């Protein structure tokens, strides 16, 4: 039997988003020359914890920071 709930993606929690952001931070750190990325990621965390953005939005913003760094190099 297929359980319908198994096919539904759950909404990421703040903890999930924090883990994702820290994983992105680690990726960025390995690229070197991290002038503004750490500060940008810290700002995403503050917005997340203040409730200004959702966990999903925080993860997307962290990914955008990483992707911007990758396209720069």
DASUL-V85337 format. One record per residue. N is the residue number from 0. SS is DSSP state (helix for helix, strand for strand, loop for the rest). OMEGA is omega in degrees with one decimal (NA if undefined). D_CENTER is the distance of its C-alpha to the mean C-alpha in Angstrom with 2 decimals. Layout:
# DASUL-V85337
n,ss,omega,d_center
N,SS,OMEGA,D_CENTER
N,SS,OMEGA,D_CENTER
This chain:
# DASUL-V85337
n,ss,omega,d_center
0,loop,178.7,34.83
1,loop,179.5,31.43
2,loop,-177.5,29.54
3,helix,-177.8,27.96
4,helix,178.6,25.20
5,helix,-177.7,24.09
6,helix,-179.5,23.28
7,loop,176.2,21.03
8,loop,177.9,17.26
9,loop,178.3,16.22
10,loop,180.0,13.79
11,loop,176.9,10.75
12,loop,174.8,11.62
13,helix,177.5,10.25
14,helix,176.4,10.72
15,helix,-178.8,8.80
16,helix,178.8,5.62
17,helix,178.0,6.88
18,helix,-179.8,7.69
19,helix,-179.8,4.70
20,helix,179.7,3.71
21,helix,175.7,7.43
22,helix,177.2,7.88
23,helix,178.6,6.44
24,helix,179.2,8.64
25,helix,177.5,11.36
26,helix,-178.4,11.42
27,helix,-179.8,11.80
28,helix,-179.3,14.37
29,helix,178.8,16.32
30,helix,-179.8,16.82
31,loop,179.1,18.70
32,loop,-175.2,19.60
33,loop,-175.4,16.45
34,loop,-172.6,18.06
35,loop,-174.1,15.59
36,helix,179.8,12.12
37,helix,179.2,12.10
38,helix,178.8,13.41
39,helix,178.3,10.99
40,helix,176.7,7.98
41,helix,178.9,10.57
42,helix,176.5,11.34
43,helix,179.7,8.04
44,helix,179.3,8.66
45,helix,178.9,12.22
46,helix,177.9,11.83
47,helix,-176.8,10.03
48,helix,177.8,12.84
49,helix,-179.8,15.41
50,loop,-179.9,14.81
51,loop,177.3,14.52
52,loop,178.3,11.54
53,loop,176.5,10.74
54,helix,179.1,8.10
55,helix,178.9,7.90
56,helix,179.0,7.93
57,helix,179.3,5.18
58,helix,178.6,2.89
59,helix,179.1,5.73
60,helix,177.4,6.04
61,helix,177.7,3.75
62,helix,-179.9,5.63
63,helix,177.4,8.50
64,helix,177.9,8.80
65,helix,-178.0,9.08
66,helix,177.1,11.33
67,helix,178.5,13.31
68,helix,-179.1,13.95
69,helix,-178.0,15.11
70,helix,178.1,17.34
71,helix,-177.2,18.78
72,loop,NA,20.10
